[in-house]
Amino acid sequence: MNQRELSDQIRSFCEERDWDQFHSLKDLSIGLSTEANELLQLFRFKDETQCIELLKAQPDKVTHELADVYYYLLRIADLYNIDLNQALEEKMKLNEQKYPAAKVKGKNLKYNEYE
């Protein structure tokens, strides 16, 4: 499914349950943050090897949390008419300006920390 089809599926799911009343921008943003933190919780206090092992041993735990994050992201975008593909394209152009490869290659500094 593409983004539009997924958004349509989510919209239908929510309408059937009369959930629009609970989907303010604030509440959806809280949900997005909550789900992102549930993803983070899976990896808390684990080194990179342990994280990879968890992903291999229990991929559903990770993929379900990622799906929850994606759900909220799509729901916000759908309700507030945000084209995520366009938004990402624009953001990547800004990132190219903030993080020119010649200056930041191999560095993990924020754009205002290098020079």
A tleap script that builds the chain and sets N, CA, C and O, in Angstrom:
source leaprc.protein.ff14SB
mol = sequence {
  NMET ASN GLN ARG GLU LEU SER ASP GLN ILE
  ARG SER PHE CYS GLU GLU ARG ASP TRP ASP
  GLN PHE HIE SER LEU LYS ASP LEU SER ILE
  GLY LEU SER THR GLU ALA ASN GLU LEU LEU
  GLN LEU PHE ARG PHE LYS ASP GLU THR GLN
  CYS ILE GLU LEU LEU LYS ALA GLN PRO ASP
  LYS VAL THR HIE GLU LEU ALA ASP VAL TYR
  TYR TYR LEU LEU ARG ILE ALA ASP LEU TYR
  ASN ILE ASP LEU ASN GLN ALA LEU GLU GLU
  LYS MET LYS LEU ASN GLU GLN LYS TYR PRO
  ALA ALA LYS VAL LYS GLY LYS ASN LEU LYS
  TYR ASN GLU TYR CGLU
}
set mol.1.N position { 0.840 -1.190 0.000 }
set mol.1.CA position { 0.000 0.000 0.000 }
set mol.1.C position { 0.876 1.241 0.000 }
set mol.1.O position { 1.965 1.246 0.575 }
set mol.2.N position { 0.400 2.280 -0.641 }
set mol.2.CA position { 1.121 3.546 -0.607 }
set mol.2.C position { 0.589 4.411 0.540 }
set mol.2.O position { -0.334 4.014 1.251 }
set mol.3.N position { 1.175 5.581 0.709 }
set mol.3.CA position { 0.820 6.447 1.828 }
set mol.3.C position { -0.658 6.809 1.810 }
set mol.3.O position { -1.304 6.789 2.858 }
set mol.4.N position { -1.202 7.137 0.661 }
set mol.4.CA position { -2.614 7.524 0.560 }
set mol.4.C position { -3.520 6.360 0.968 }
set mol.4.O position { -4.487 6.555 1.705 }
set mol.5.N position { -3.214 5.166 0.495 }
set mol.5.CA position { -4.030 3.998 0.833 }
set mol.5.C position { -3.966 3.688 2.331 }
set mol.5.O position { -4.972 3.339 2.948 }
set mol.6.N position { -2.785 3.818 2.897 }
set mol.6.CA position { -2.648 3.593 4.342 }
set mol.6.C position { -3.426 4.638 5.132 }
set mol.6.O position { -4.098 4.307 6.109 }
set mol.7.N position { -3.336 5.895 4.713 }
set mol.7.CA position { -4.083 6.958 5.388 }
set mol.7.C position { -5.584 6.720 5.283 }
set mol.7.O position { -6.316 6.931 6.250 }
set mol.8.N position { -6.043 6.282 4.118 }
set mol.8.CA position { -7.463 5.970 3.937 }
set mol.8.C position { -7.891 4.842 4.874 }
set mol.8.O position { -8.967 4.898 5.468 }
set mol.9.N position { -7.053 3.826 5.002 }
set mol.9.CA position { -7.362 2.706 5.885 }
set mol.9.C position { -7.445 3.170 7.341 }
set mol.9.O position { -8.360 2.787 8.070 }
set mol.10.N position { -6.497 3.984 7.750 }
set mol.10.CA position { -6.491 4.509 9.121 }
set mol.10.C position { -7.716 5.388 9.355 }
set mol.10.O position { -8.364 5.281 10.396 }
set mol.11.N position { -8.038 6.254 8.399 }
set mol.11.CA position { -9.191 7.136 8.534 }
set mol.11.C position { -10.477 6.326 8.708 }
set mol.11.O position { -11.298 6.630 9.573 }
set mol.12.N position { -10.642 5.308 7.890 }
set mol.12.CA position { -11.826 4.454 7.975 }
set mol.12.C position { -11.890 3.744 9.319 }
set mol.12.O position { -12.948 3.677 9.944 }
set mol.13.N position { -10.767 3.221 9.755 }
set mol.13.CA position { -10.672 2.546 11.051 }
set mol.13.C position { -11.122 3.481 12.170 }
set mol.13.O position { -11.898 3.086 13.041 }
set mol.14.N position { -10.639 4.711 12.146 }
set mol.14.CA position { -10.968 5.679 13.203 }
set mol.14.C position { -12.418 6.141 13.115 }
set mol.14.O position { -13.079 6.310 14.139 }
set mol.15.N position { -12.908 6.344 11.910 }
set mol.15.CA position { -14.298 6.773 11.747 }
set mol.15.C position { -15.267 5.699 12.235 }
set mol.15.O position { -16.281 6.019 12.857 }
set mol.16.N position { -14.968 4.437 11.962 }
set mol.16.CA position { -15.828 3.345 12.416 }
set mol.16.C position { -15.918 3.286 13.933 }
set mol.16.O position { -16.892 2.769 14.481 }
set mol.17.N position { -14.918 3.807 14.605 }
set mol.17.CA position { -14.870 3.766 16.067 }
set mol.17.C position { -15.191 5.120 16.710 }
set mol.17.O position { -15.145 5.261 17.932 }
set mol.18.N position { -15.516 6.112 15.874 }
set mol.18.CA position { -15.818 7.469 16.345 }
set mol.18.C position { -14.672 8.037 17.178 }
set mol.18.O position { -14.880 8.594 18.256 }
set mol.19.N position { -13.462 7.884 16.651 }
set mol.19.CA position { -12.276 8.337 17.370 }
set mol.19.C position { -11.801 9.728 16.956 }
set mol.19.O position { -10.886 10.270 17.575 }
set mol.20.N position { -12.402 10.314 15.927 }
set mol.20.CA position { -11.956 11.644 15.509 }
set mol.20.C position { -12.002 12.636 16.669 }
set mol.20.O position { -11.175 13.543 16.758 }
set mol.21.N position { -12.969 12.452 17.545 }
set mol.21.CA position { -13.122 13.356 18.691 }
set mol.21.C position { -11.900 13.337 19.616 }
set mol.21.O position { -11.692 14.272 20.390 }
set mol.22.N position { -11.108 12.291 19.535 }
set mol.22.CA position { -9.928 12.177 20.399 }
set mol.22.C position { -8.642 12.528 19.662 }
set mol.22.O position { -7.557 12.460 20.240 }
set mol.23.N position { -8.754 12.900 18.399 }
set mol.23.CA position { -7.559 13.067 17.575 }
set mol.23.C position { -7.252 14.530 17.268 }
set mol.23.O position { -7.155 14.937 16.111 }
set mol.24.N position { -7.104 15.295 18.327 }
set mol.24.CA position { -6.616 16.668 18.161 }
set mol.24.C position { -5.133 16.600 17.818 }
set mol.24.O position { -4.488 15.572 18.028 }
set mol.25.N position { -4.607 17.671 17.302 }
set mol.25.CA position { -3.181 17.720 16.982 }
set mol.25.C position { -2.333 17.454 18.220 }
set mol.25.O position { -1.326 16.748 18.158 }
set mol.26.N position { -2.750 18.025 19.340 }
set mol.26.CA position { -2.016 17.812 20.597 }
set mol.26.C position { -2.030 16.346 21.001 }
set mol.26.O position { -0.987 15.774 21.317 }
set mol.27.N position { -3.206 15.742 20.992 }
set mol.27.CA position { -3.308 14.356 21.441 }
set mol.27.C position { -2.615 13.383 20.493 }
set mol.27.O position { -2.015 12.406 20.940 }
set mol.28.N position { -2.692 13.639 19.206 }
set mol.28.CA position { -1.969 12.790 18.257 }
set mol.28.C position { -0.459 12.953 18.411 }
set mol.28.O position { 0.293 11.988 18.281 }
set mol.29.N position { -0.024 14.172 18.687 }
set mol.29.CA position { 1.411 14.409 18.903 }
set mol.29.C position { 1.892 13.698 20.163 }
set mol.29.O position { 2.995 13.151 20.194 }
set mol.30.N position { 1.066 13.710 21.192 }
set mol.30.CA position { 1.403 12.970 22.413 }
set mol.30.C position { 1.477 11.482 22.102 }
set mol.30.O position { 2.389 10.796 22.566 }
set mol.31.N position { 0.533 10.980 21.327 }
set mol.31.CA position { 0.547 9.573 20.945 }
set mol.31.C position { 1.790 9.219 20.154 }
set mol.31.O position { 2.395 8.171 20.381 }
set mol.32.N position { 2.178 10.085 19.226 }
set mol.32.CA position { 3.381 9.864 18.435 }
set mol.32.C position { 4.610 9.784 19.332 }
set mol.32.O position { 5.445 8.892 19.182 }
set mol.33.N position { 4.709 10.714 20.253 }
set mol.33.CA position { 5.841 10.725 21.177 }
set mol.33.C position { 5.837 9.490 22.073 }
set mol.33.O position { 6.884 8.891 22.316 }
set mol.34.N position { 4.673 9.117 22.555 }
set mol.34.CA position { 4.550 7.951 23.423 }
set mol.34.C position { 5.009 6.690 22.703 }
set mol.34.O position { 5.758 5.885 23.256 }
set mol.35.N position { 4.554 6.527 21.468 }
set mol.35.CA position { 4.940 5.331 20.708 }
set mol.35.C position { 6.430 5.342 20.380 }
set mol.35.O position { 7.079 4.296 20.418 }
set mol.36.N position { 6.978 6.511 20.060 }
set mol.36.CA position { 8.417 6.597 19.798 }
set mol.36.C position { 9.202 6.221 21.057 }
set mol.36.O position { 10.253 5.586 20.975 }
set mol.37.N position { 8.689 6.614 22.204 }
set mol.37.CA position { 9.360 6.256 23.458 }
set mol.37.C position { 9.208 4.775 23.783 }
set mol.37.O position { 10.088 4.191 24.414 }
set mol.38.N position { 8.110 4.162 23.364 }
set mol.38.CA position { 7.975 2.721 23.554 }
set mol.38.C position { 8.997 1.976 22.685 }
set mol.38.O position { 9.517 0.937 23.092 }
set mol.39.N position { 9.279 2.499 21.506 }
set mol.39.CA position { 10.343 1.936 20.671 }
set mol.39.C position { 11.689 2.095 21.367 }
set mol.39.O position { 12.481 1.155 21.432 }
set mol.40.N position { 11.933 3.275 21.877 }
set mol.40.CA position { 13.180 3.547 22.583 }
set mol.40.C position { 13.343 2.645 23.805 }
set mol.40.O position { 14.447 2.190 24.103 }
set mol.41.N position { 12.259 2.394 24.498 }
set mol.41.CA position { 12.298 1.558 25.699 }
set mol.41.C position { 12.830 0.155 25.399 }
set mol.41.O position { 13.494 -0.453 26.238 }
set mol.42.N position { 12.536 -0.353 24.203 }
set mol.42.CA position { 13.024 -1.689 23.840 }
set mol.42.C position { 14.549 -1.763 23.859 }
set mol.42.O position { 15.123 -2.816 24.135 }
set mol.43.N position { 15.191 -0.654 23.570 }
set mol.43.CA position { 16.649 -0.639 23.430 }
set mol.43.C position { 17.381 -0.026 24.622 }
set mol.43.O position { 18.610 0.030 24.642 }
set mol.44.N position { 16.636 0.422 25.591 }
set mol.44.CA position { 17.231 1.080 26.754 }
set mol.44.C position { 18.205 0.148 27.466 }
set mol.44.O position { 17.906 -1.024 27.699 }
set mol.45.N position { 19.339 0.671 27.798 }
set mol.45.CA position { 20.409 -0.024 28.526 }
set mol.45.C position { 21.004 -1.200 27.749 }
set mol.45.O position { 21.580 -2.114 28.339 }
set mol.46.N position { 20.862 -1.170 26.431 }
set mol.46.CA position { 21.450 -2.224 25.609 }
set mol.46.C position { 22.509 -1.609 24.710 }
set mol.46.O position { 22.359 -0.483 24.235 }
set mol.47.N position { 23.580 -2.356 24.480 }
set mol.47.CA position { 24.574 -1.876 23.517 }
set mol.47.C position { 24.101 -2.250 22.112 }
set mol.47.O position { 23.068 -2.901 21.952 }
set mol.48.N position { 24.852 -1.840 21.108 }
set mol.48.CA position { 24.433 -2.048 19.729 }
set mol.48.C position { 24.234 -3.525 19.403 }
set mol.48.O position { 23.280 -3.885 18.714 }
set mol.49.N position { 25.120 -4.371 19.888 }
set mol.49.CA position { 25.005 -5.803 19.641 }
set mol.49.C position { 23.712 -6.352 20.245 }
set mol.49.O position { 23.008 -7.134 19.606 }
set mol.50.N position { 23.409 -5.947 21.455 }
set mol.50.CA position { 22.182 -6.411 22.104 }
set mol.50.C position { 20.933 -5.904 21.374 }
set mol.50.O position { 19.923 -6.603 21.300 }
set mol.51.N position { 21.012 -4.703 20.846 }
set mol.51.CA position { 19.889 -4.156 20.078 }
set mol.51.C position { 19.640 -4.984 18.824 }
set mol.51.O position { 18.498 -5.319 18.510 }
set mol.52.N position { 20.702 -5.307 18.117 }
set mol.52.CA position { 20.579 -6.131 16.911 }
set mol.52.C position { 20.058 -7.517 17.267 }
set mol.52.O position { 19.227 -8.072 16.547 }
set mol.53.N position { 20.540 -8.079 18.372 }
set mol.53.CA position { 20.064 -9.388 18.820 }
set mol.53.C position { 18.569 -9.354 19.126 }
set mol.53.O position { 17.843 -10.284 18.777 }
set mol.54.N position { 18.109 -8.290 19.775 }
set mol.54.CA position { 16.689 -8.143 20.069 }
set mol.54.C position { 15.882 -8.076 18.775 }
set mol.54.O position { 14.843 -8.725 18.648 }
set mol.55.N position { 16.357 -7.303 17.837 }
set mol.55.CA position { 15.659 -7.178 16.557 }
set mol.55.C position { 15.561 -8.526 15.847 }
set mol.55.O position { 14.527 -8.849 15.261 }
set mol.56.N position { 16.624 -9.303 15.898 }
set mol.56.CA position { 16.616 -10.626 15.260 }
set mol.56.C position { 15.740 -11.618 16.022 }
set mol.56.O position { 15.015 -12.403 15.410 }
set mol.57.N position { 15.802 -11.587 17.341 }
set mol.57.CA position { 15.073 -12.560 18.157 }
set mol.57.C position { 13.585 -12.245 18.262 }
set mol.57.O position { 12.752 -13.150 18.293 }
set mol.58.N position { 13.262 -10.965 18.317 }
set mol.58.CA position { 11.869 -10.557 18.503 }
set mol.58.C position { 11.528 -9.405 17.559 }
set mol.58.O position { 11.237 -8.296 18.007 }
set mol.59.N position { 11.565 -9.665 16.271 }
set mol.59.CA position { 11.336 -8.572 15.315 }
set mol.59.C position { 9.957 -7.931 15.448 }
set mol.59.O position { 9.796 -6.746 15.158 }
set mol.60.N position { 8.959 -8.704 15.885 }
set mol.60.CA position { 7.615 -8.140 16.013 }
set mol.60.C position { 7.561 -6.997 17.027 }
set mol.60.O position { 6.823 -6.030 16.838 }
set mol.61.N position { 8.340 -7.108 18.096 }
set mol.61.CA position { 8.337 -6.035 19.095 }
set mol.61.C position { 8.759 -4.713 18.469 }
set mol.61.O position { 8.133 -3.677 18.697 }
set mol.62.N position { 9.815 -4.760 17.687 }
set mol.62.CA position { 10.329 -3.543 17.047 }
set mol.62.C position { 9.401 -3.084 15.937 }
set mol.62.O position { 9.056 -1.905 15.865 }
set mol.63.N position { 8.993 -4.002 15.074 }
set mol.63.CA position { 8.163 -3.596 13.940 }
set mol.63.C position { 6.793 -3.086 14.388 }
set mol.63.O position { 6.240 -2.185 13.758 }
set mol.64.N position { 6.243 -3.639 15.452 }
set mol.64.CA position { 4.957 -3.141 15.936 }
set mol.64.C position { 5.077 -1.731 16.492 }
set mol.64.O position { 4.187 -0.905 16.286 }
set mol.65.N position { 6.168 -1.448 17.195 }
set mol.65.CA position { 6.357 -0.079 17.702 }
set mol.65.C position { 6.594 0.897 16.546 }
set mol.65.O position { 6.080 2.016 16.557 }
set mol.66.N position { 7.369 0.471 15.556 }
set mol.66.CA position { 7.565 1.318 14.383 }
set mol.66.C position { 6.232 1.577 13.676 }
set mol.66.O position { 5.966 2.694 13.231 }
set mol.67.N position { 5.405 0.547 13.576 }
set mol.67.CA position { 4.097 0.702 12.947 }
set mol.67.C position { 3.227 1.671 13.738 }
set mol.67.O position { 2.494 2.464 13.147 }
set mol.68.N position { 3.297 1.617 15.058 }
set mol.68.CA position { 2.536 2.561 15.881 }
set mol.68.C position { 2.976 4.000 15.633 }
set mol.68.O position { 2.144 4.903 15.537 }
set mol.69.N position { 4.276 4.207 15.531 }
set mol.69.CA position { 4.802 5.541 15.231 }
set mol.69.C position { 4.294 6.000 13.865 }
set mol.69.O position { 3.841 7.134 13.706 }
set mol.70.N position { 4.376 5.110 12.893 }
set mol.70.CA position { 3.929 5.416 11.531 }
set mol.70.C position { 2.437 5.725 11.501 }
set mol.70.O position { 2.009 6.634 10.790 }
set mol.71.N position { 1.648 4.986 12.259 }
set mol.71.CA position { 0.214 5.216 12.354 }
set mol.71.C position { -0.066 6.666 12.775 }
set mol.71.O position { -0.824 7.377 12.115 }
set mol.72.N position { 0.547 7.084 13.864 }
set mol.72.CA position { 0.306 8.445 14.360 }
set mol.72.C position { 0.808 9.494 13.373 }
set mol.72.O position { 0.159 10.521 13.175 }
set mol.73.N position { 1.933 9.246 12.769 }
set mol.73.CA position { 2.475 10.180 11.781 }
set mol.73.C position { 1.514 10.320 10.596 }
set mol.73.O position { 1.220 11.433 10.159 }
set mol.74.N position { 1.034 9.207 10.087 }
set mol.74.CA position { 0.086 9.246 8.976 }
set mol.74.C position { -1.232 9.898 9.378 }
set mol.74.O position { -1.824 10.641 8.596 }
set mol.75.N position { -1.683 9.625 10.575 }
set mol.75.CA position { -2.951 10.203 11.044 }
set mol.75.C position { -2.851 11.720 11.134 }
set mol.75.O position { -3.753 12.432 10.693 }
set mol.76.N position { -1.773 12.210 11.696 }
set mol.76.CA position { -1.576 13.662 11.773 }
set mol.76.C position { -1.526 14.255 10.364 }
set mol.76.O position { -2.204 15.242 10.075 }
set mol.77.N position { -0.735 13.659 9.509 }
set mol.77.CA position { -0.586 14.173 8.149 }
set mol.77.C position { -1.916 14.183 7.414 }
set mol.77.O position { -2.229 15.140 6.705 }
set mol.78.N position { -2.692 13.135 7.577 }
set mol.78.CA position { -3.981 13.050 6.901 }
set mol.78.C position { -4.955 14.109 7.419 }
set mol.78.O position { -5.567 14.829 6.630 }
set mol.79.N position { -5.096 14.204 8.720 }
set mol.79.CA position { -6.065 15.141 9.297 }
set mol.79.C position { -5.707 16.603 9.045 }
set mol.79.O position { -6.587 17.461 8.974 }
set mol.80.N position { -4.424 16.879 8.912 }
set mol.80.CA position { -3.992 18.269 8.771 }
set mol.80.C position { -3.393 18.557 7.392 }
set mol.80.O position { -2.654 19.524 7.212 }
set mol.81.N position { -3.725 17.704 6.431 }
set mol.81.CA position { -3.366 17.910 5.016 }
set mol.81.C position { -1.885 18.201 4.803 }
set mol.81.O position { -1.515 19.177 4.151 }
set mol.82.N position { -1.060 17.346 5.359 }
set mol.82.CA position { 0.386 17.473 5.207 }
set mol.82.C position { 0.866 16.364 4.281 }
set mol.82.O position { 0.650 15.181 4.549 }
set mol.83.N position { 1.507 16.748 3.210 }
set mol.83.CA position { 2.082 15.778 2.283 }
set mol.83.C position { 3.460 15.409 2.835 }
set mol.83.O position { 4.411 16.182 2.721 }
set mol.84.N position { 3.554 14.232 3.427 }
set mol.84.CA position { 4.804 13.830 4.076 }
set mol.84.C position { 5.955 13.694 3.082 }
set mol.84.O position { 7.096 14.020 3.410 }
set mol.85.N position { 5.671 13.221 1.890 }
set mol.85.CA position { 6.734 13.095 0.894 }
set mol.85.C position { 7.291 14.464 0.532 }
set mol.85.O position { 8.506 14.646 0.469 }
set mol.86.N position { 6.416 15.413 0.296 }
set mol.86.CA position { 6.856 16.777 -0.020 }
set mol.86.C position { 7.592 17.393 1.165 }
set mol.86.O position { 8.623 18.044 0.996 }
set mol.87.N position { 7.060 17.185 2.353 }
set mol.87.CA position { 7.700 17.734 3.555 }
set mol.87.C position { 9.110 17.184 3.719 }
set mol.87.O position { 10.034 17.923 4.061 }
set mol.88.N position { 9.274 15.891 3.476 }
set mol.88.CA position { 10.598 15.288 3.610 }
set mol.88.C position { 11.549 15.797 2.532 }
set mol.88.O position { 12.720 16.057 2.808 }
set mol.89.N position { 11.054 15.939 1.313 }
set mol.89.CA position { 11.900 16.490 0.249 }
set mol.89.C position { 12.396 17.886 0.614 }
set mol.89.O position { 13.576 18.193 0.451 }
set mol.90.N position { 11.488 18.731 1.109 }
set mol.90.CA position { 11.867 20.089 1.507 }
set mol.90.C position { 12.856 20.068 2.664 }
set mol.90.O position { 13.822 20.832 2.674 }
set mol.91.N position { 12.619 19.206 3.625 }
set mol.91.CA position { 13.513 19.125 4.786 }
set mol.91.C position { 14.899 18.640 4.383 }
set mol.91.O position { 15.902 19.115 4.915 }
set mol.92.N position { 14.961 17.700 3.451 }
set mol.92.CA position { 16.260 17.208 2.993 }
set mol.92.C position { 17.040 18.312 2.273 }
set mol.92.O position { 18.265 18.364 2.381 }
set mol.93.N position { 16.366 19.176 1.556 }
set mol.93.CA position { 17.039 20.313 0.917 }
set mol.93.C position { 17.623 21.238 1.981 }
set mol.93.O position { 18.753 21.709 1.853 }
set mol.94.N position { 16.849 21.493 3.026 }
set mol.94.CA position { 17.354 22.320 4.130 }
set mol.94.C position { 18.534 21.636 4.820 }
set mol.94.O position { 19.514 22.293 5.173 }
set mol.95.N position { 18.441 20.314 5.011 }
set mol.95.CA position { 19.539 19.574 5.641 }
set mol.95.C position { 20.805 19.617 4.799 }
set mol.95.O position { 21.910 19.678 5.339 }
set mol.96.N position { 20.652 19.587 3.489 }
set mol.96.CA position { 21.821 19.683 2.610 }
set mol.96.C position { 22.541 21.016 2.808 }
set mol.96.O position { 23.768 21.084 2.735 }
set mol.97.N position { 21.772 22.067 3.057 }
set mol.97.CA position { 22.374 23.380 3.303 }
set mol.97.C position { 23.009 23.442 4.696 }
set mol.97.O position { 24.100 23.988 4.859 }
set mol.98.N position { 22.329 22.889 5.687 }
set mol.98.CA position { 22.838 22.915 7.063 }
set mol.98.C position { 24.047 22.003 7.253 }
set mol.98.O position { 24.939 22.293 8.050 }
set mol.99.N position { 24.061 20.909 6.516 }
set mol.99.CA position { 25.086 19.892 6.696 }
set mol.99.C position { 25.792 19.578 5.375 }
set mol.99.O position { 25.624 18.490 4.824 }
set mol.100.N position { 26.578 20.524 4.868 }
set mol.100.CA position { 27.293 20.237 3.618 }
set mol.100.C position { 28.289 19.091 3.835 }
set mol.100.O position { 29.064 19.095 4.792 }
set mol.101.N position { 28.250 18.132 2.942 }
set mol.101.CA position { 29.070 16.927 3.093 }
set mol.101.C position { 30.542 17.254 3.288 }
set mol.101.O position { 31.229 16.589 4.064 }
set mol.102.N position { 31.029 18.265 2.595 }
set mol.102.CA position { 32.451 18.619 2.691 }
set mol.102.C position { 32.841 19.037 4.114 }
set mol.102.O position { 33.989 18.855 4.520 }
set mol.103.N position { 31.894 19.594 4.868 }
set mol.103.CA position { 32.203 20.060 6.224 }
set mol.103.C position { 31.887 19.035 7.308 }
set mol.103.O position { 32.515 19.036 8.366 }
set mol.104.N position { 30.932 18.174 7.054 }
set mol.104.CA position { 30.462 17.320 8.144 }
set mol.104.C position { 30.745 15.833 7.953 }
set mol.104.O position { 30.409 15.022 8.816 }
set mol.105.N position { 31.341 15.482 6.861 }
set mol.105.CA position { 31.573 14.062 6.595 }
set mol.105.C position { 32.339 13.415 7.752 }
set mol.105.O position { 33.414 13.870 8.141 }
set mol.106.N position { 31.752 12.339 8.290 }
set mol.106.CA position { 32.385 11.612 9.383 }
set mol.106.C position { 32.210 12.265 10.741 }
set mol.106.O position { 32.788 11.801 11.724 }
set mol.107.N position { 31.426 13.331 10.817 }
set mol.107.CA position { 31.205 14.025 12.091 }
set mol.107.C position { 29.738 13.889 12.482 }
set mol.107.O position { 28.864 13.794 11.620 }
set mol.108.N position { 29.478 13.880 13.769 }
set mol.108.CA position { 28.089 13.797 14.233 }
set mol.108.C position { 27.684 15.043 15.021 }
set mol.108.O position { 26.953 14.963 16.008 }
set mol.109.N position { 28.167 16.171 14.570 }
set mol.109.CA position { 27.873 17.437 15.242 }
set mol.109.C position { 26.607 18.057 14.692 }
set mol.109.O position { 26.257 17.842 13.532 }
set mol.110.N position { 25.926 18.816 15.511 }
set mol.110.CA position { 24.774 19.586 15.065 }
set mol.110.C position { 25.279 20.737 14.202 }
set mol.110.O position { 26.420 21.177 14.341 }
set mol.111.N position { 24.416 21.216 13.310 }
set mol.111.CA position { 24.833 22.225 12.325 }
set mol.111.C position { 25.451 23.472 12.952 }
set mol.111.O position { 26.270 24.131 12.312 }
set mol.112.N position { 25.085 23.811 14.175 }
set mol.112.CA position { 25.643 25.013 14.803 }
set mol.112.C position { 26.898 24.707 15.643 }
set mol.112.O position { 27.405 25.586 16.339 }
set mol.113.N position { 27.391 23.473 15.577 }
set mol.113.CA position { 28.562 23.086 16.366 }
set mol.113.C position { 29.827 22.905 15.520 }
set mol.113.O position { 30.918 22.790 16.078 }
set mol.114.N position { 29.709 22.878 14.217 }
set mol.114.CA position { 30.887 22.692 13.369 }
set mol.114.C position { 31.276 24.001 12.713 }
set mol.114.O position { 30.467 24.926 12.639 }
set mol.115.N position { 32.443 24.081 12.263 }
set mol.115.CA position { 33.019 25.211 11.510 }
set mol.115.C position { 34.510 25.130 11.610 }
set mol.115.O position { 35.213 25.975 11.055 }
savepdb mol mol.pdb
quit
